[in-house]
Every structure is written in C-alpha cells, then in structure tokens.
C-alpha cells in the first residue's frame, strides 16, 4: 500500500486531463475547498452509484463551499461517455498511469472477489483552499459514502 496522506499536510499538486481533454490542475482550485475522490472504473455499478450521489448532492456541497473532482485510471474518452451518460456536472480527471492515485495513497492492494489485487482503492481526500489535507477516507464503500461525508463535513 502506498503512503496515505495525513491530515494537516500539503496535498500533492496535479495536472490531469478531463473528459474533454482539457488540463485541470489542483492549483486551479486554490482559495476553494475541494473534495477529491478516487474511483476504480467509470460506468461500473459502484462507481456509478458514487458519481450520481456526488452529482445529486453537488448543489448542497457547493453551497457549503466544496467543489468536487473525481479521478480514475480511465482514459478521457471513457470519462466523456460516463459524464454524458449520467449527466455528471463536476470534473472527472484521467489518471491513466495512476501517479496521482499513488501520490494520494489511493493505489495499492485491495480485495476483489476473494483475491488480493493491486489497483485503485476507493478513497476521498478533502482539501482546504490552501491545498492542506483536512480529511482522508480510504477504502470507502460507494453506497452511502456521499451522505456520510456530508455528515462528517457538517453539510
């Protein structure tokens, strides 16, 4: 397992392509709180549930000062299809070499169908406007995650 981020530390900056092929950087969000969530694969059942929950709660999160970014190892083309198919209204970023997931502690061993495999670990990191880690959640369940996160953030 990679090193998990610690609360109070500076989050690693990143620049990744979104579903439209536009480069998006963490530094673009300076001055704003941001929820960075990592999910294994676009359009799979759990990832769809989680993405749609973030979509359905986006107005509430943004109204309380939180932007949302989703990151997966999917190519931008797959993200574009996922975004369009489910009317997702926040950026999904492509981390094809999983370097950002590694830097954020969201890549490592996980249990899938009774086997230990290496891959993306469903994780969420909340950052303040200076890019400081305020909250980390690793190995989260897709179902109910957004509601639990909102409660933890007091939203």
MDAnalysis code that builds the backbone (N, CA, C; Angstrom):
import MDAnalysis as mda
import numpy as np

u = mda.Universe.empty(465, n_residues=155, atom_resindex=np.repeat(np.arange(155), 3), trajectory=True)
u.add_TopologyAttr("name", ["N", "CA", "C"] * 155)
u.add_TopologyAttr("resid", np.arange(1, 156))
u.add_TopologyAttr("resname", ["UNK", "UNK", "UNK", "UNK", "UNK", "UNK", "UNK", "UNK", "UNK", "UNK", "UNK", "UNK", "UNK", "UNK", "UNK", "UNK", "UNK", "UNK", "UNK", "UNK", "UNK", "UNK", "UNK", "UNK", "UNK", "UNK", "UNK", "UNK", "UNK", "UNK", "UNK", "UNK", "UNK", "UNK", "UNK", "UNK", "UNK", "UNK", "UNK", "UNK", "UNK", "UNK", "UNK", "UNK", "UNK", "UNK", "UNK", "UNK", "UNK", "UNK", "UNK", "UNK", "UNK", "UNK", "UNK", "UNK", "UNK", "UNK", "UNK", "UNK", "UNK", "UNK", "UNK", "UNK", "UNK", "UNK", "UNK", "UNK", "UNK", "UNK", "UNK", "UNK", "UNK", "UNK", "UNK", "UNK", "UNK", "UNK", "UNK", "UNK", "UNK", "UNK", "UNK", "UNK", "UNK", "UNK", "UNK", "UNK", "UNK", "UNK", "UNK", "UNK", "UNK", "UNK", "UNK", "UNK", "UNK", "UNK", "UNK", "UNK", "UNK", "UNK", "UNK", "UNK", "UNK", "UNK", "UNK", "UNK", "UNK", "UNK", "UNK", "UNK", "UNK", "UNK", "UNK", "UNK", "UNK", "UNK", "UNK", "UNK", "UNK", "UNK", "UNK", "UNK", "UNK", "UNK", "UNK", "UNK", "UNK", "UNK", "UNK", "UNK", "UNK", "UNK", "UNK", "UNK", "UNK", "UNK", "UNK", "UNK", "UNK", "UNK", "UNK", "UNK", "UNK", "UNK", "UNK", "UNK", "UNK", "UNK", "UNK", "UNK", "UNK", "UNK", "UNK"])
u.atoms.positions = np.array([
    [0.850, -1.190, 0.000],
    [0.000, 0.000, 0.000],
    [0.883, 1.236, 0.000],
    [0.500, 2.200, -0.748],
    [1.251, 3.444, -0.783],
    [1.005, 4.226, 0.502],
    [1.809, 5.234, 0.710],
    [1.679, 6.083, 1.894],
    [0.407, 6.926, 1.786],
    [-0.437, 6.832, 2.795],
    [-1.655, 7.635, 2.813],
    [-1.313, 9.067, 3.204],
    [-2.115, 10.004, 2.724],
    [-1.937, 11.404, 3.104],
    [-2.369, 11.595, 4.554],
    [-1.703, 12.491, 5.229],
    [-2.016, 12.782, 6.618],
    [-2.713, 14.129, 6.733],
    [-3.694, 14.211, 7.614],
    [-4.390, 15.471, 7.870],
    [-3.366, 16.509, 8.321],
    [-3.481, 17.705, 7.784],
    [-2.576, 18.794, 8.141],
    [-1.389, 18.952, 7.203],
    [-1.193, 17.985, 6.292],
    [-0.083, 18.076, 5.339],
    [-0.567, 18.706, 4.034],
    [0.383, 19.130, 3.224],
    [0.075, 19.721, 1.921],
    [-0.196, 18.602, 0.918],
    [-1.293, 18.690, 0.209],
    [-1.616, 17.687, -0.809],
    [-0.732, 17.900, -2.034],
    [-0.305, 16.820, -2.673],
    [0.489, 16.959, -3.904],
    [-0.335, 17.631, -5.004],
    [0.275, 18.555, -5.713],
    [-0.410, 19.187, -6.843],
    [-0.507, 18.170, -7.978],
    [-1.421, 18.388, -8.888],
    [-1.537, 17.526, -10.058],
    [-2.088, 18.334, -11.214],
    [-1.866, 17.826, -12.409],
    [-2.450, 18.375, -13.634],
    [-2.827, 17.170, -14.490],
    [-4.125, 16.973, -14.671],
    [-4.643, 15.821, -15.409],
    [-5.656, 16.285, -16.448],
    [-5.891, 15.452, -17.453],
    [-6.879, 15.776, -18.475],
    [-8.272, 15.397, -18.005],
    [-9.243, 16.271, -18.337],
    [-10.632, 15.960, -18.009],
    [-11.286, 15.233, -19.182],
    [-12.589, 15.030, -19.098],
    [-13.322, 14.285, -20.117],
    [-13.239, 14.941, -21.501],
    [-12.993, 16.257, -21.545],
    [-12.888, 16.976, -22.816],
    [-11.455, 17.109, -23.301],
    [-10.496, 16.553, -22.540],
    [-9.091, 16.668, -22.909],
    [-8.455, 17.962, -22.447],
    [-9.134, 18.707, -21.570],
    [-8.604, 19.961, -21.023],
    [-7.820, 19.661, -19.750],
    [-6.656, 20.284, -19.629],
    [-5.836, 20.061, -18.443],
    [-6.437, 20.799, -17.244],
    [-6.605, 20.084, -16.144],
    [-7.135, 20.637, -14.894],
    [-6.091, 20.388, -13.817],
    [-5.750, 21.441, -13.070],
    [-4.752, 21.341, -12.003],
    [-5.402, 21.573, -10.651],
    [-4.831, 20.957, -9.634],
    [-5.305, 21.229, -8.283],
    [-5.149, 22.713, -7.974],
    [-4.079, 23.309, -8.472],
    [-3.842, 24.732, -8.202],
    [-4.956, 25.623, -8.768],
    [-5.730, 25.115, -9.740],
    [-6.887, 25.861, -10.265],
    [-7.927, 26.096, -9.171],
    [-7.873, 25.294, -8.117],
    [-8.860, 25.346, -7.046],
    [-8.366, 26.083, -5.809],
    [-7.211, 26.727, -5.897],
    [-6.701, 27.483, -4.746],
    [-7.739, 28.501, -4.311],
    [-7.913, 28.619, -2.997],
    [-8.899, 29.537, -2.458],
    [-10.262, 28.894, -2.261],
    [-10.402, 27.621, -2.688],
    [-11.676, 26.916, -2.550],
    [-11.437, 25.550, -1.922],
    [-12.371, 25.112, -1.090],
    [-12.310, 23.752, -0.555],
    [-12.633, 22.793, -1.688],
    [-11.969, 21.656, -1.701],
    [-12.237, 20.692, -2.768],
    [-12.234, 19.273, -2.211],
    [-13.219, 18.504, -2.670],
    [-13.315, 17.079, -2.369],
    [-12.745, 16.353, -3.576],
    [-11.635, 15.643, -3.374],
    [-11.017, 14.855, -4.442],
    [-11.345, 13.399, -4.135],
    [-12.108, 12.776, -5.029],
    [-12.434, 11.375, -4.768],
    [-11.890, 10.500, -5.890],
    [-11.355, 9.360, -5.495],
    [-10.763, 8.395, -6.410],
    [-11.691, 7.197, -6.535],
    [-11.979, 6.791, -7.770],
    [-12.860, 5.654, -8.015],
    [-12.217, 4.749, -9.063],
    [-12.445, 3.433, -8.974],
    [-11.721, 2.487, -9.821],
    [-12.026, 2.524, -11.318],
    [-13.304, 2.609, -11.714],
    [-13.610, 2.497, -13.142],
    [-14.965, 3.111, -13.472],
    [-14.952, 3.987, -14.454],
    [-16.178, 4.668, -14.902],
    [-17.219, 3.665, -15.359],
    [-18.476, 3.979, -15.040],
    [-19.656, 3.253, -15.522],
    [-19.808, 1.847, -14.948],
    [-19.042, 1.504, -13.923],
    [-19.276, 0.250, -13.212],
    [-20.300, 0.545, -12.115],
    [-20.992, -0.468, -11.599],
    [-22.103, -0.194, -10.675],
    [-21.750, 0.682, -9.468],
    [-20.701, 0.332, -8.727],
    [-20.343, 1.114, -7.539],
    [-19.905, 2.523, -7.887],
    [-19.117, 2.641, -8.940],
    [-18.618, 3.963, -9.332],
    [-19.744, 4.851, -9.857],
    [-20.709, 4.238, -10.522],
    [-21.867, 4.995, -10.999],
    [-22.695, 5.482, -9.819],
    [-22.926, 4.603, -8.844],
    [-23.665, 4.995, -7.639],
    [-22.999, 6.181, -6.967],
    [-21.678, 6.095, -6.775],
    [-20.946, 7.158, -6.091],
    [-20.979, 8.458, -6.891],
    [-20.731, 8.381, -8.196],
    [-20.720, 9.580, -9.039],
    [-22.095, 10.248, -9.058],
    [-23.149, 9.452, -9.173],
    [-24.504, 10.017, -9.189],
    [-24.861, 10.625, -7.838],
    [-24.374, 10.033, -6.741],
    [-24.588, 10.629, -5.415],
    [-23.891, 11.980, -5.314],
    [-22.663, 12.072, -5.812],
    [-21.977, 13.371, -5.805],
    [-22.742, 14.368, -6.682],
    [-23.204, 13.923, -7.856],
    [-23.981, 14.794, -8.751],
    [-25.241, 15.301, -8.049],
    [-25.949, 14.390, -7.401],
    [-27.217, 14.746, -6.766],
    [-27.027, 15.639, -5.542],
    [-25.849, 15.627, -4.963],
    [-25.552, 16.433, -3.775],
    [-24.640, 17.614, -4.072],
    [-24.342, 17.837, -5.355],
    [-23.378, 18.873, -5.725],
    [-23.832, 20.271, -5.293],
    [-25.095, 20.598, -5.503],
    [-25.581, 21.939, -5.137],
    [-25.413, 22.175, -3.640],
    [-25.734, 21.184, -2.847],
    [-25.589, 21.280, -1.395],
    [-24.120, 21.422, -1.005],
    [-23.259, 20.622, -1.613],
    [-21.821, 20.694, -1.309],
    [-21.255, 22.052, -1.730],
    [-21.568, 22.476, -2.958],
    [-21.057, 23.762, -3.436],
    [-21.617, 24.920, -2.621],
    [-22.878, 24.809, -2.207],
    [-23.494, 25.848, -1.386],
    [-22.805, 26.003, -0.034],
    [-22.117, 24.944, 0.379],
    [-21.354, 24.975, 1.625],
    [-19.856, 25.122, 1.384],
    [-19.496, 25.495, 0.151],
    [-18.114, 25.841, -0.151],
    [-17.211, 24.707, -0.595],
    [-17.786, 23.596, -1.062],
    [-16.969, 22.463, -1.503],
    [-17.163, 22.178, -2.985],
    [-16.063, 22.182, -3.740],
    [-16.082, 21.703, -5.118],
    [-15.760, 20.213, -5.101],
    [-16.092, 19.509, -6.175],
    [-15.863, 18.070, -6.264],
    [-15.076, 17.757, -7.532],
    [-14.074, 16.883, -7.387],
    [-13.303, 16.363, -8.519],
    [-13.242, 14.851, -8.368],
    [-13.559, 14.119, -9.436],
    [-13.412, 12.667, -9.446],
    [-12.193, 12.281, -10.269],
    [-11.416, 11.307, -9.796],
    [-10.209, 10.862, -10.502],
    [-10.233, 9.343, -10.617],
    [-9.955, 8.839, -11.835],
    [-9.870, 7.401, -12.064],
    [-8.787, 7.122, -13.109],
    [-8.418, 5.846, -13.268],
    [-7.425, 5.498, -14.292],
    [-8.002, 5.463, -15.713],
    [-9.266, 5.807, -15.875],
    [-9.900, 5.761, -17.195],
    [-9.326, 6.811, -18.146],
    [-9.351, 6.501, -19.441],
    [-8.958, 7.461, -20.481],
    [-10.014, 8.561, -20.581],
    [-9.617, 9.754, -21.068],
    [-10.596, 10.843, -21.208],
    [-11.843, 10.457, -22.011],
    [-11.693, 9.610, -23.022],
    [-12.841, 9.195, -23.837],
    [-13.870, 8.433, -23.000],
    [-13.384, 7.566, -22.124],
    [-14.295, 6.817, -21.247],
    [-14.977, 7.765, -20.258],
    [-14.240, 8.769, -19.807],
    [-14.814, 9.750, -18.881],
    [-15.888, 10.575, -19.579],
    [-15.660, 10.923, -20.838],
    [-16.640, 11.704, -21.600],
    [-17.942, 10.910, -21.737],
    [-17.831, 9.626, -22.026],
    [-19.019, 8.774, -22.155],
    [-19.753, 8.690, -20.816],
    [-19.010, 8.469, -19.737],
    [-19.567, 8.359, -18.386],
    [-20.267, 9.653, -17.995],
    [-19.603, 10.784, -18.242],
    [-20.158, 12.100, -17.916],
    [-21.466, 12.333, -18.666],
    [-21.467, 12.031, -19.962],
    [-22.661, 12.241, -20.777],
    [-23.793, 11.312, -20.420],
    [-23.458, 10.049, -20.201],
    [-24.480, 9.034, -19.922],
    [-25.230, 9.306, -18.620],
    [-24.517, 9.870, -17.623],
    [-25.137, 10.074, -16.309],
    [-25.270, 11.557, -15.939],
    [-25.100, 12.450, -16.923],
    [-25.257, 13.901, -16.720],
    [-24.462, 14.381, -15.505],
    [-23.202, 13.969, -15.453],
    [-22.348, 14.373, -14.335],
    [-21.888, 15.809, -14.545],
    [-21.974, 16.601, -13.497],
    [-21.791, 18.047, -13.615],
    [-20.572, 18.563, -12.856],
    [-19.606, 17.686, -12.623],
    [-18.351, 18.083, -11.987],
    [-17.223, 17.402, -12.763],
    [-15.999, 17.904, -12.654],
    [-14.911, 17.355, -13.456],
    [-14.523, 15.927, -13.057],
    [-14.348, 15.095, -14.077],
    [-13.743, 13.775, -13.913],
    [-12.395, 13.831, -14.615],
    [-11.353, 13.409, -13.924],
    [-9.998, 13.523, -14.456],
    [-9.387, 12.150, -14.690],
    [-8.554, 12.076, -15.725],
    [-7.923, 10.839, -16.154],
    [-6.515, 10.716, -15.571],
    [-6.311, 9.685, -14.773],
    [-5.017, 9.391, -14.146],
    [-4.559, 8.023, -14.659],
    [-4.335, 7.934, -15.983],
    [-4.085, 6.645, -16.622],
    [-2.861, 5.916, -16.072],
    [-1.829, 6.652, -15.669],
    [-0.636, 5.986, -15.124],
    [-0.714, 5.849, -13.601],
    [-1.844, 6.208, -13.032],
    [-2.160, 6.196, -11.595],
    [-1.111, 6.877, -10.710],
    [-0.383, 7.830, -11.256],
    [0.636, 8.535, -10.463],
    [0.004, 9.427, -9.390],
    [-1.135, 10.033, -9.704],
    [-1.802, 10.879, -8.706],
    [-2.413, 9.998, -7.615],
    [-3.037, 8.898, -8.022],
    [-3.582, 7.962, -7.029],
    [-2.471, 7.472, -6.096],
    [-1.313, 7.161, -6.642],
    [-0.168, 6.746, -5.818],
    [0.225, 7.850, -4.844],
    [0.328, 9.080, -5.348],
    [0.746, 10.210, -4.511],
    [-0.254, 10.493, -3.388],
    [-1.513, 10.165, -3.623],
    [-2.564, 10.418, -2.632],
    [-2.852, 9.193, -1.752],
    [-2.112, 8.111, -1.960],
    [-2.324, 6.906, -1.160],
    [-3.539, 6.108, -1.571],
    [-4.037, 6.341, -2.781],
    [-5.266, 5.690, -3.248],
    [-4.980, 4.550, -4.226],
    [-3.744, 4.069, -4.264],
    [-3.395, 2.946, -5.129],
    [-2.671, 1.921, -4.280],
    [-3.089, 0.662, -4.373],
    [-2.408, -0.372, -3.610],
    [-3.172, -1.673, -3.646],
    [-2.892, -2.519, -2.684],
    [-3.543, -3.818, -2.629],
    [-4.967, -3.672, -2.109],
    [-5.847, -4.469, -2.719],
    [-7.239, -4.493, -2.280],
    [-7.801, -5.880, -2.552],
    [-8.877, -6.201, -1.894],
    [-9.519, -7.497, -2.039],
    [-10.644, -7.393, -3.068],
    [-10.555, -8.186, -4.133],
    [-11.585, -8.216, -5.170],
    [-11.957, -9.673, -5.424],
    [-13.212, -10.003, -5.194],
    [-13.710, -11.372, -5.401],
    [-12.829, -12.401, -4.698],
    [-12.418, -12.083, -3.470],
    [-11.643, -13.017, -2.668],
    [-10.162, -13.080, -2.988],
    [-9.707, -12.268, -3.953],
    [-8.295, -12.251, -4.313],
    [-7.700, -10.885, -4.018],
    [-6.434, -10.895, -3.589],
    [-5.738, -9.621, -3.372],
    [-5.131, -9.188, -4.700],
    [-5.521, -8.012, -5.146],
    [-5.007, -7.444, -6.397],
    [-4.507, -6.031, -6.133],
    [-3.688, -5.528, -7.043],
    [-3.237, -4.141, -6.934],
    [-4.122, -3.290, -7.829],
    [-4.547, -2.163, -7.303],
    [-5.388, -1.287, -8.099],
    [-5.793, -0.057, -7.319],
    [-6.736, 0.671, -7.867],
    [-7.199, 1.884, -7.225],
    [-8.095, 1.543, -6.038],
    [-7.805, 2.151, -4.916],
    [-8.573, 1.960, -3.692],
    [-9.541, 3.135, -3.572],
    [-10.834, 2.864, -3.532],
    [-11.832, 3.935, -3.454],
    [-11.532, 4.812, -2.237],
    [-11.248, 6.081, -2.480],
    [-10.760, 6.982, -1.430],
    [-11.260, 8.393, -1.667],
    [-11.319, 9.170, -0.595],
    [-11.719, 10.576, -0.677],
    [-10.790, 11.402, 0.194],
    [-10.346, 12.532, -0.364],
    [-9.492, 13.461, 0.364],
    [-10.129, 14.844, 0.257],
    [-10.315, 15.509, 1.388],
    [-10.885, 16.855, 1.405],
    [-9.760, 17.835, 1.703],
    [-9.669, 18.868, 0.855],
    [-8.612, 19.873, 0.971],
    [-9.219, 21.244, 1.219],
    [-8.483, 22.078, 1.948],
    [-8.935, 23.457, 2.118],
    [-8.407, 24.308, 0.960],
    [-8.675, 25.590, 0.992],
    [-8.312, 26.487, -0.097],
    [-6.824, 26.663, -0.305],
    [-6.022, 26.227, 0.661],
    [-4.553, 26.307, 0.524],
    [-3.968, 24.970, 0.084],
    [-4.826, 23.974, -0.126],
    [-4.346, 22.656, -0.528],
    [-3.901, 21.784, 0.633],
    [-4.301, 22.159, 1.849],
    [-3.971, 21.373, 3.035],
    [-5.020, 20.291, 3.236],
    [-4.564, 19.084, 3.563],
    [-5.459, 17.949, 3.792],
    [-6.247, 18.182, 5.079],
    [-7.572, 18.182, 4.974],
    [-8.462, 18.362, 6.122],
    [-9.107, 17.058, 6.558],
    [-9.270, 16.113, 5.627],
    [-9.941, 14.853, 5.930],
    [-9.495, 13.825, 4.902],
    [-9.243, 12.589, 5.357],
    [-8.955, 11.492, 4.441],
    [-9.847, 10.313, 4.785],
    [-10.316, 9.633, 3.752],
    [-11.105, 8.417, 3.931],
    [-10.641, 7.430, 2.866],
    [-10.105, 6.293, 3.321],
    [-9.605, 5.271, 2.412],
    [-10.466, 4.017, 2.510],
    [-10.546, 3.285, 1.395],
    [-11.323, 2.046, 1.305],
    [-12.785, 2.277, 1.696],
    [-13.354, 3.335, 1.123],
    [-14.747, 3.647, 1.427],
    [-15.674, 2.784, 0.578],
    [-16.898, 2.644, 1.030],
    [-17.935, 1.949, 0.278],
    [-18.648, 2.980, -0.592],
    [-18.946, 2.625, -1.831],
    [-19.629, 3.562, -2.734],
    [-21.015, 3.918, -2.202],
    [-21.723, 2.911, -1.727],
    [-23.092, 3.105, -1.253],
    [-23.086, 3.914, 0.048],
    [-23.746, 5.052, 0.047],
    [-23.869, 5.860, 1.253],
    [-22.670, 6.727, 1.581],
    [-21.634, 6.674, 0.750],
    [-20.410, 7.420, 1.052],
    [-20.637, 8.930, 1.066],
    [-21.343, 9.448, 0.080],
    [-21.522, 10.900, -0.023],
    [-22.308, 11.432, 1.184],
    [-23.346, 10.716, 1.577],
    [-24.143, 11.154, 2.731],
    [-23.287, 11.149, 3.996],
    [-22.501, 10.106, 4.192],
    [-21.626, 10.031, 5.363],
    [-20.584, 11.154, 5.326],
    [-20.060, 11.434, 4.152],
    [-19.081, 12.518, 4.001],
    [-19.707, 13.856, 4.347],
    [-20.924, 14.096, 3.861],
    [-21.619, 15.348, 4.163],
    [-21.808, 15.508, 5.679],
    [-22.180, 14.429, 6.333],
    [-22.354, 14.485, 7.797],
    [-21.038, 14.831, 8.482],
    [-19.962, 14.186, 8.031],
    [-18.645, 14.463, 8.623],
    [-18.216, 15.909, 8.401],
    [-18.596, 16.475, 7.244],
    [-18.237, 17.866, 6.936],
    [-19.228, 18.876, 7.535],
    [-20.307, 18.376, 8.117],
    [-21.313, 19.264, 8.682],
    [-22.148, 19.980, 7.652],
    [-22.328, 19.343, 6.491],
    [-23.079, 19.935, 5.375],
    [-24.506, 19.397, 5.378],
])
